Amino acid sequence: MSHFLRLERFSLLSLAIVLSTAGCHAKTNQADAQDPAADPAAVNLAPDSNDSAQYASAIAPSYQQGPSPQDQSYGNDQSNGQDSYDPGYGQQPAEYASEPPPPLPYYDQPPTPGDDYIWTPGYWAWTPEGFYWVPGAWVEAPYEGALWTPGYWGYWHNRYGFYRGYWGRHVGYYGGIDYGFGYIGFGYEGGYWGGGHFNYNRSVNNFNGSYAHYGYDRPIRRESRDSIRVSFNGGSGGIQMRARSAELNALREPHSAPMATQMQNERSAGTNRAQFANVNHGRPASVAVNRPLAADRNVRAPAAQPMRNQQAPQQEQQQRQGYPEQQRQADQQQQQRQAGQQQEQQRQNAQQQQQRQADQQQQQRQAGQQQEQQRQNAQKQQQRQQAPQQQQRQAPPQQQQRQQAPPQQQRQAAPQQQQRQDSHQKNDEHPKT
């Protein structure tokens, strides 16, 4: 009997451990999902107090056809009418199409070509001959801090309009389209700017450490390759996701149009029949550009937007409405994250300043060594030039001795010659008989 009691107690203890472990995992996952500070790429969104606690819920939006319950809080129209809102939010479409674009193809991203390149996903463009695929490409950032907001198709007034992407300091609205590689429909999870360089999320990018040197790892949700990747917003079968206030703030900020190399990439794709959907049946011949695109040098960086003081409005709202504890914690975490980023930025700036000073000192030492080497070489050259002159100054006494030698020989030879002359004279005076 005691054996059965011990077995029952052991079973109950095991069950309790399993349940408590599952509960801990659930709490951990819930905490991670509700902690926007855990993702450094959250800085890609424009500052907005309303999105601080809603960021995590937007990380994994629903991409099913028709309105999603997760999107009800963002003003989705649950009726069958699709013209109840402007998907461009005041922007004029670059072009119109009479039919929806095909689903987005699945493809592999080329490896990172170097530091500070931004991935621009591929998209469907339109001509009267039909839709054609513009390959995705790595594009050199036009300035430090530049982020790319992809273009998207939106349905309004019984036709589809294409709203072009743009460069700015924050990622704006792109129709909730999941382009992949960090563009999950809201914000950008592929990396962030920090320390003067772009830091790549290795979990969603094809990171090549031989060329790119700044990376980190943070897993995000991935779409199954068996699912259909809807490529337009609104209409029948489109993504039913409206813009958040942070995305609209980014839209109102100063931003720049696509660069010349990006437009050339689009025009080049439009001349290749293998890129048209009615030819490749949704499988383009070229889905991504292997060689990166260069940045235009005339793109001016917009002025950095100052951080707004949100504490006063938040305190007033807390007093008026019983501020939720979860929201208050999220705001505190957001403030701590921003303070930590500022401290990290200051630390990195100090390191860069020290490195610049060390480089300047190294350059000065090298310049001094070069000057000393040049001085020594000049001395050696001067010594080589003075050596023949000294030899020439020492040579005249020896030459003088050589020049003086013949007169002495002449003086020595003179008596002998005089004797011979006297002998000849005697012989002349007394000739032999």
C-alpha positions as CSV (number, residue, x, y, z in Angstrom):
1,M,0.0,0.0,0.0
2,S,2.8,2.3,0.9
3,H,4.4,1.5,-2.5
4,F,1.3,2.8,-4.3
5,L,1.2,5.9,-2.2
6,R,4.8,6.7,-3.0
7,L,4.1,6.1,-6.7
8,E,1.1,8.4,-6.6
9,R,3.0,11.1,-4.8
10,F,5.8,10.8,-7.4
11,S,3.3,11.1,-10.2
12,L,1.7,14.2,-8.7
13,L,5.1,15.8,-8.1
14,S,6.1,15.1,-11.7
15,L,2.8,16.6,-13.0
16,A,3.3,19.7,-10.9
17,I,6.9,20.2,-12.2
18,V,5.6,19.8,-15.8
19,L,2.8,22.3,-15.2
20,S,5.1,24.8,-13.4
21,T,7.7,24.5,-16.2
22,A,5.1,25.1,-18.9
23,G,3.8,28.1,-16.9
24,C,7.3,29.6,-16.7
25,H,7.8,29.2,-20.4
26,A,4.4,30.8,-21.1
27,K,5.3,33.7,-18.8
28,T,8.7,34.0,-20.5
29,N,7.3,34.1,-23.9
30,Q,4.6,36.5,-22.9
31,A,7.2,38.8,-21.3
32,D,9.3,38.6,-24.4
33,A,6.4,39.4,-26.6
34,Q,5.4,42.4,-24.5
35,D,8.9,43.8,-24.1
36,P,9.7,46.2,-27.0
37,A,13.0,47.0,-25.5
38,A,14.3,43.5,-26.2
39,D,14.4,44.3,-29.9
40,P,17.0,46.9,-30.9
41,A,15.3,47.3,-34.3
42,A,12.4,49.1,-32.5
43,V,14.3,52.3,-33.1
44,N,13.4,52.0,-36.8
45,L,9.9,53.2,-35.9
46,A,9.1,56.9,-35.5
47,P,8.7,57.9,-31.9
48,D,5.1,57.5,-30.8
49,S,3.8,56.9,-27.3
50,N,0.7,55.0,-28.5
51,D,2.8,52.3,-30.1
52,S,5.2,51.6,-27.2
53,A,3.0,48.8,-25.9
54,Q,1.5,47.8,-29.2
55,Y,4.8,47.1,-31.0
56,A,5.1,43.5,-29.9
57,S,1.5,42.7,-30.9
58,A,2.3,44.1,-34.4
59,I,5.4,41.8,-34.7
60,A,3.2,38.9,-35.8
61,P,0.2,40.4,-37.6
62,S,-2.4,38.1,-39.2
63,Y,-2.0,37.8,-43.0
64,Q,-5.2,35.9,-43.6
65,Q,-7.7,37.1,-46.2
66,G,-10.2,39.5,-44.7
67,P,-10.1,41.5,-41.5
68,S,-8.1,40.1,-38.6
69,P,-9.2,40.4,-35.0
70,Q,-5.7,41.7,-34.1
71,D,-6.3,44.7,-36.4
72,Q,-9.6,45.8,-35.0
73,S,-7.9,48.2,-32.6
74,Y,-6.3,50.0,-35.5
75,G,-9.5,51.1,-37.2
76,N,-10.1,48.3,-39.7
77,D,-13.5,48.4,-41.4
78,Q,-15.2,45.1,-40.7
79,S,-17.8,45.7,-43.4
80,N,-17.6,44.4,-46.9
81,G,-16.9,47.9,-48.3
82,Q,-13.3,48.3,-49.4
83,D,-13.3,52.0,-50.2
84,S,-13.8,53.2,-46.7
85,Y,-10.2,54.4,-46.3
86,D,-7.4,55.7,-48.4
87,P,-4.5,53.1,-48.5
88,G,-2.1,55.8,-49.5
89,Y,-3.0,58.2,-46.7
90,G,-2.9,61.2,-48.9
91,Q,-0.1,60.0,-51.3
92,Q,-0.8,59.8,-55.0
93,P,-0.1,56.4,-56.6
94,A,2.7,56.3,-59.1
95,E,0.7,54.0,-61.4
96,Y,-2.6,52.2,-61.5
97,A,-3.5,48.6,-62.5
98,S,-6.8,47.1,-63.3
99,E,-6.1,43.8,-61.6
100,P,-4.3,42.8,-58.3
101,P,-0.6,41.9,-58.5
102,P,0.5,38.2,-58.2
103,P,1.6,36.8,-54.9
104,L,5.2,37.5,-53.9
105,P,7.6,34.7,-54.8
106,Y,9.9,33.0,-52.3
107,Y,13.6,33.5,-53.0
108,D,17.0,33.6,-51.3
109,Q,18.7,36.8,-50.5
110,P,22.2,37.5,-51.8
111,P,24.9,37.8,-49.2
112,T,25.6,41.2,-47.6
113,P,28.1,43.0,-49.9
114,G,29.7,45.1,-47.2
115,D,29.0,47.5,-44.4
116,D,26.1,50.0,-44.5
117,Y,24.1,48.4,-47.3
118,I,20.3,48.3,-46.9
119,W,18.1,45.5,-48.4
120,T,15.4,46.7,-50.7
121,P,12.9,43.8,-51.3
122,G,11.6,43.0,-54.8
123,Y,8.1,43.9,-55.9
124,W,5.7,43.7,-58.8
125,A,5.5,46.7,-61.2
126,W,2.9,47.3,-63.9
127,T,2.8,48.2,-67.6
128,P,0.0,47.8,-70.1
129,E,1.5,44.4,-70.9
130,G,1.0,43.2,-67.4
131,F,2.9,42.8,-64.1
132,Y,6.7,42.2,-64.1
133,W,9.0,41.5,-61.2
134,V,11.6,44.1,-60.0
135,P,14.4,42.1,-58.4
136,G,15.4,42.8,-54.8
137,A,18.7,44.4,-54.2
138,W,21.3,45.5,-51.7
139,V,21.5,49.3,-52.0
140,E,24.2,51.5,-50.5
141,A,22.7,53.7,-47.9
142,P,22.6,57.3,-49.2
143,Y,23.5,58.7,-45.7
144,E,24.1,57.4,-42.2
145,G,20.8,56.5,-40.6
146,A,18.9,56.0,-43.8
147,L,16.2,53.4,-43.8
148,W,14.1,52.1,-46.7
149,T,10.3,52.0,-46.6
150,P,9.2,49.6,-49.4
151,G,6.5,50.5,-51.9
152,Y,3.2,48.6,-52.0
153,W,-0.1,48.1,-53.9
154,G,-3.3,49.3,-52.4
155,Y,-6.9,48.9,-53.5
156,W,-9.2,52.0,-53.7
157,H,-12.1,53.1,-55.9
158,N,-12.1,49.8,-57.8
159,R,-8.5,49.9,-58.9
160,Y,-5.1,49.1,-57.6
161,G,-2.5,51.9,-57.1
162,F,1.2,51.5,-56.4
163,Y,2.7,53.8,-53.8
164,R,6.4,54.1,-54.2
165,G,8.9,53.5,-51.4
166,Y,11.1,56.2,-49.9
167,W,14.3,56.8,-47.8
168,G,14.0,58.3,-44.4
169,R,15.2,58.0,-40.8
170,H,12.3,55.8,-39.8
171,V,10.3,53.0,-41.6
172,G,6.8,54.0,-42.5
173,Y,3.7,52.3,-43.7
174,Y,4.1,49.7,-46.5
175,G,0.6,48.2,-46.6
176,G,1.3,45.4,-44.0
177,I,3.0,43.4,-46.8
178,D,5.4,40.7,-45.6
179,Y,8.3,41.1,-48.0
180,G,10.5,38.9,-45.9
181,F,14.1,39.5,-44.7
182,G,13.0,41.7,-41.8
183,Y,10.1,43.5,-43.6
184,I,7.4,41.6,-41.7
185,G,4.6,44.1,-42.5
186,F,5.2,46.6,-39.7
187,G,8.6,48.2,-39.0
188,Y,11.8,46.6,-40.0
189,E,13.5,43.7,-38.1
190,G,16.5,43.3,-40.4
191,G,18.8,45.5,-38.4
192,Y,19.3,49.0,-37.1
193,W,21.8,51.9,-37.1
194,G,24.1,52.2,-34.2
195,G,27.7,53.3,-33.6
196,G,27.9,54.9,-37.0
197,H,27.2,51.7,-38.9
198,F,24.2,49.5,-39.8
199,N,24.0,46.4,-37.6
200,Y,22.5,43.3,-39.4
201,N,20.2,40.8,-37.8
202,R,21.9,37.6,-38.9
203,S,18.7,35.5,-38.2
204,V,16.9,37.1,-41.2
205,N,19.8,38.3,-43.5
206,N,22.3,36.3,-45.5
207,F,25.2,37.8,-43.4
208,N,28.6,37.5,-44.9
209,G,31.1,38.2,-42.2
210,S,34.0,38.6,-44.7
211,Y,32.5,41.9,-46.0
212,A,30.0,43.1,-43.3
213,H,31.4,43.4,-39.8
214,Y,28.4,44.5,-37.7
215,G,25.8,42.0,-36.8
216,Y,23.6,40.5,-34.0
217,D,21.1,37.7,-33.6
218,R,17.5,38.0,-32.8
219,P,15.0,35.4,-34.1
220,I,11.7,36.7,-35.5
221,R,8.6,35.1,-36.9
222,R,9.0,33.4,-40.3
223,E,6.3,32.8,-42.9
224,S,6.0,29.2,-44.1
225,R,7.1,28.8,-47.7
226,D,3.9,26.8,-48.3
227,S,1.7,29.8,-47.6
228,I,0.6,32.4,-50.2
229,R,2.4,35.7,-49.8
230,V,-0.2,38.4,-50.6
231,S,1.3,41.4,-52.3
232,F,-1.4,44.1,-52.0
233,N,-3.4,45.9,-49.3
234,G,-7.2,46.1,-49.2
235,G,-9.7,44.7,-51.7
236,S,-10.8,41.1,-51.9
237,G,-8.1,38.8,-50.7
238,G,-5.7,41.7,-49.8
239,I,-4.0,42.4,-46.5
240,Q,-6.4,44.1,-44.1
241,M,-4.0,46.2,-42.1
242,R,-4.2,50.0,-41.5
243,A,-1.3,52.3,-40.7
244,R,-0.3,52.8,-37.1
245,S,0.4,56.2,-35.8
246,A,4.2,55.6,-35.8
247,E,4.0,54.8,-39.5
248,L,2.0,57.9,-40.3
249,N,4.6,59.9,-38.3
250,A,7.3,58.5,-40.5
251,L,5.3,59.4,-43.6
252,R,5.1,63.0,-42.4
253,E,8.8,63.2,-41.7
254,P,11.2,64.5,-44.4
255,H,12.1,61.6,-46.8
256,S,13.7,61.1,-50.2
257,A,12.4,59.3,-53.4
258,P,14.0,56.2,-54.8
259,M,17.5,56.8,-56.1
260,A,18.5,56.7,-59.8
261,T,20.1,53.2,-59.5
262,Q,16.9,51.9,-58.1
263,M,14.8,53.3,-60.9
264,Q,17.2,51.9,-63.4
265,N,16.8,48.5,-61.8
266,E,13.1,48.8,-62.3
267,R,13.4,49.9,-66.0
268,S,15.8,47.1,-66.7
269,A,13.4,44.5,-65.4
270,G,10.6,46.0,-67.5
271,T,12.6,45.2,-70.7
272,N,13.1,41.5,-69.8
273,R,10.2,39.4,-70.9
274,A,11.3,36.6,-68.5
275,Q,10.3,38.9,-65.6
276,F,6.6,39.2,-66.7
277,A,4.1,37.2,-64.7
278,N,2.2,36.2,-67.8
279,V,5.4,34.6,-69.1
280,N,7.0,33.1,-65.9
281,H,3.7,32.3,-64.1
282,G,4.9,33.9,-60.9
283,R,8.4,32.6,-61.0
284,P,10.6,35.4,-62.4
285,A,13.9,34.6,-64.0
286,S,15.8,37.1,-61.8
287,V,14.4,37.5,-58.3
288,A,17.3,39.4,-56.8
289,V,20.3,41.4,-58.0
290,N,23.6,39.8,-57.1
291,R,25.6,43.1,-57.5
292,P,24.7,45.9,-55.0
293,L,23.4,49.2,-56.2
294,A,25.4,52.4,-55.6
295,A,23.9,55.4,-53.8
296,D,23.3,58.8,-55.3
297,R,25.7,61.3,-54.0
298,N,23.3,64.2,-54.1
299,V,20.9,62.8,-51.5
300,R,20.8,65.1,-48.4
301,A,20.2,63.6,-45.0
302,P,17.1,65.1,-43.3
303,A,17.7,66.7,-40.0
304,A,17.4,64.3,-37.0
305,Q,14.0,64.7,-35.3
306,P,14.3,65.7,-31.6
307,M,12.9,63.3,-29.2
308,R,9.6,64.6,-27.8
309,N,9.0,64.9,-24.1
310,Q,6.2,62.4,-23.6
311,Q,6.2,62.2,-19.8
312,A,3.9,65.2,-19.2
313,P,1.1,64.0,-21.6
314,Q,1.4,60.5,-20.2
315,Q,1.1,61.7,-16.6
316,E,-2.0,63.6,-17.5
317,Q,-3.5,60.6,-19.2
318,Q,-2.7,58.5,-16.1
319,Q,-4.6,60.9,-13.9
320,R,-7.6,61.0,-16.3
321,Q,-7.9,57.4,-17.1
322,G,-6.5,54.9,-14.6
323,Y,-3.3,54.2,-16.5
324,P,-2.8,50.4,-17.0
325,E,0.2,48.9,-15.2
326,Q,1.4,47.1,-18.3
327,Q,1.4,50.3,-20.3
328,R,3.3,52.1,-17.6
329,Q,5.9,49.4,-17.5
330,A,6.2,49.4,-21.2
331,D,6.8,53.2,-21.2
332,Q,9.5,52.8,-18.5
333,Q,11.2,50.2,-20.5
334,Q,11.0,52.4,-23.6
335,Q,12.6,55.3,-21.6
336,Q,15.3,53.0,-20.2
337,R,16.1,51.6,-23.7
338,Q,16.4,55.1,-25.1
339,A,18.7,56.2,-22.2
340,G,20.8,53.1,-22.7
341,Q,21.1,53.8,-26.4
342,Q,22.2,57.3,-25.7
343,Q,24.8,56.1,-23.3
344,E,26.0,53.5,-25.8
345,Q,26.1,56.1,-28.5
346,Q,28.2,58.4,-26.2
347,R,30.5,55.5,-25.3
348,Q,31.0,54.6,-29.0
349,N,31.6,58.3,-29.9
350,A,34.2,58.5,-27.1
351,Q,35.9,55.3,-28.5
352,Q,35.9,56.7,-32.0
353,Q,37.4,60.0,-30.7
354,Q,40.1,58.1,-28.9
355,Q,40.8,56.0,-32.0
356,R,41.0,59.2,-34.1
357,Q,43.5,60.7,-31.7
358,A,45.5,57.5,-31.7
359,D,45.5,57.4,-35.5
360,Q,46.7,61.1,-35.6
361,Q,49.5,60.3,-33.2
362,Q,50.5,57.3,-35.3
363,Q,50.5,59.4,-38.4
364,Q,52.6,62.1,-36.7
365,R,55.1,59.4,-35.6
366,Q,55.2,58.0,-39.1
367,A,55.7,61.5,-40.5
368,G,58.6,62.1,-38.0
369,Q,60.2,58.8,-38.9
370,Q,59.9,59.7,-42.6
371,Q,61.5,63.1,-42.0
372,E,64.4,61.5,-40.0
373,Q,64.9,59.0,-42.8
374,Q,65.0,61.7,-45.4
375,R,67.5,63.7,-43.3
376,Q,69.8,60.7,-43.0
377,N,69.5,59.9,-46.7
378,A,70.4,63.6,-47.4
379,Q,73.5,63.4,-45.2
380,K,74.6,60.2,-46.9
381,Q,74.1,61.8,-50.3
382,Q,76.1,64.8,-49.2
383,Q,78.9,62.6,-47.9
384,R,79.1,60.7,-51.2
385,Q,79.3,64.0,-53.0
386,Q,82.1,65.4,-50.8
387,A,84.3,62.3,-51.1
388,P,85.5,63.0,-54.7
389,Q,86.3,66.6,-53.8
390,Q,88.5,65.6,-50.9
391,Q,90.3,63.2,-53.2
392,Q,90.9,66.0,-55.7
393,R,92.3,68.3,-53.0
394,Q,94.7,65.6,-51.8
395,A,95.8,64.7,-55.4
396,P,97.8,68.0,-56.3
397,P,100.9,67.4,-54.0
398,Q,101.4,64.0,-55.5
399,Q,101.0,65.4,-59.0
400,Q,103.4,68.2,-58.1
401,Q,106.0,65.6,-57.1
402,R,105.5,63.9,-60.4
403,Q,105.8,67.3,-62.2
404,Q,108.9,68.2,-60.2
405,A,110.6,64.9,-60.9
406,P,111.8,65.7,-64.5
407,P,113.8,68.9,-63.6
408,Q,115.7,67.0,-60.9
409,Q,116.4,64.3,-63.5
410,Q,117.5,67.0,-65.9
411,R,119.8,68.5,-63.2
412,Q,121.2,65.0,-62.6
413,A,121.6,64.4,-66.3
414,A,123.2,67.8,-67.0
415,P,126.8,67.0,-65.7
416,Q,126.8,63.8,-67.7
417,Q,125.8,65.6,-70.8
418,Q,128.4,68.3,-70.1
419,Q,131.1,65.6,-69.8
420,R,130.0,64.1,-73.1
421,Q,130.1,67.5,-74.8
422,D,133.6,68.1,-73.3
423,S,134.8,64.8,-74.5
424,H,133.5,65.5,-78.0
425,Q,135.2,68.9,-78.0
426,K,138.6,67.4,-77.0
427,N,138.3,64.9,-79.7
428,D,137.7,67.7,-82.1
429,E,140.7,69.6,-80.9
430,H,143.1,66.6,-81.0
431,P,142.1,64.5,-83.8
432,K,143.6,61.2,-84.1
433,T,146.5,60.9,-86.4
